[in-house]
Amino acid sequence: MLTYLAGMFLTLVCLDMGIKKYVEDVFRENEERETVLDKVVLRKVYNKGFALGALKDKPKIIKGASIFAGLGVLAYDARLLQKKGKWLEKLGMMLVSAGAFSNIYDRLIKGKVIDYIGIQSRIKFVSKLTANLADLYVAVGAALVALVKR
């Protein structure tokens, strides 16, 4: 089980980081391109803060909080992996960990996270939102863990 989780973790991290690298190299900032998926667009947006750019002018707080959160995820993973079974919770935490690792790496090494997935909508706020696969991993993983823990 641990081997499968580790392989999935590495695959997901590499996928997100590979797309980030592609978008960073090929797109101009705020450039938007349509995809084959209806209403889904690719764009290059640098986020120096948390969600919605929160605290973007406080890089020390962003880095410190990211490290603290990452250590919390790591501690939870270490405790969880010692338990037998609980494979759905382990899967959820693997997703959370992969997303956290990818975004924390960006914050610590580059000082910003590259977001690239947008949705075209008539609602202006929704159209301005941009995320990356790491964000989706965290959201899906956290939802899975929450469902299992109910």
N, C-alpha and C positions, 0 to 999 in steps of 0.2 A: 504493500500500500504506500509506504513512504517513497519508494522509487517512482511510482506513478505520479504522486503528488509533486515530487521534485521535478520530474520531467514536464508536467503540465505547467508548473510555476515558471520554469525556464522558458518554455515555449511562449507563454503569454507575455512575459516580460520582454522577450526578444521581438515579438510581434508588435507590441506597442512602441518600443524604442525604435524599431525599424521604420515604422510609419512616421514617427516623429522626425527621424533623420531625413526621410524622403521629403516630407512637407517642408522641413527647414531648408533643405537644399534646393528644392524645385519651385516653391511658392514664394511670392512676394508677401510681405506682411499685409494682412487683411484681404488678400486675394481670395476669391471664392470660385469654386468649380463644382458643377453638377456631377452627380454620380449616377450609376444605373438604378439606384434605389430612389423611388419617388420621394421628393421632399427632403432627402438627405444630401447635404453638400459638404465638400471638404474646403477648409479655409485654414490659414495660418494665423493664429492668435497667440501672442505671448502673455502669459499670466504670471505676474510677479507676486501675486498674493494667494489667498485661499480662494474658495468658491466665490465667484462673481467679483474677483479682484480684492476681496476684503484684506485689509492691512497691507496692501501692496507697497506702502511707503515705510514699512517697518520690517526690513529684511532680517534683522537679528531675531525678532520675535517669530517670524515665519520659519526660519531655519531651526531655532530652538524647539518650537512647538512640533515641527515635523520630526525631528530626532526623538523627542519625547514620545510622540504617538507611535513612531516606528518601533521603539523599544517596547512599548506596551503590546503592540501586535506580536512582536517576536516572543515576548514572555508568555503571552496567551498561547501562541503556537507551540512553544516548548512544553507547556503543561498539557495541552490537548494531545499532542503526539505521543505522550506517555500512556494515554488511556487506550484500552481496547475498544474496538468498534467505533461508534460515533462518526462513521465515514461521511455522512452528509454535512455534519458540522466541520469536519476536516476539509472537505471540498470547499465549503463556504469560506473558511479561513484562508485556504490556499488562494482563492480569488482575491480576498481582501489584501493578503500579503503581496501578491503579484502587483496589484494596482498601487499599493502603498510604496513598494520598493521602486517602481518605475518613476512615480512622481517625486518621491523624496530624493532619488538620485538627481533628477533634473533640478530640483530646488537647491541642493547642496553643491552640485558641480557647475551648473549653468546660471543659477540665481533666478531661474524662471522655469515655468512649465509650458510646454508647447501643447496647445489645444488645437484640434483639427476637425472635429465632427460638429456640424451644425444642422439645424432643421429649418426649412423654409416654412413660414407660417404667416398668417394674416395678423397674428398677435406680435407686435413689434418686440416685446420683451423676449418672447420665445425665440424669435428669429435671431436675436443678438447672442443667445446662449451658445457657447462653444465648449466642448468637452473633448476627452480623448478616451481611448479604450481603457486606460488605467482607471479613470473615473467610473466607467461602466463596470469594470471588474469589482471595484470596491462596493458599488451600489448593489449589484447582484449578489455578491458574497455576503454582505451584511444582511440583506433580506433573507437569504438562505439560512444563515446562522440564527436570525431572529425567529424564523418559522420553526426551526428545529428546537429552539430553546423554549417555545411556548408551552 
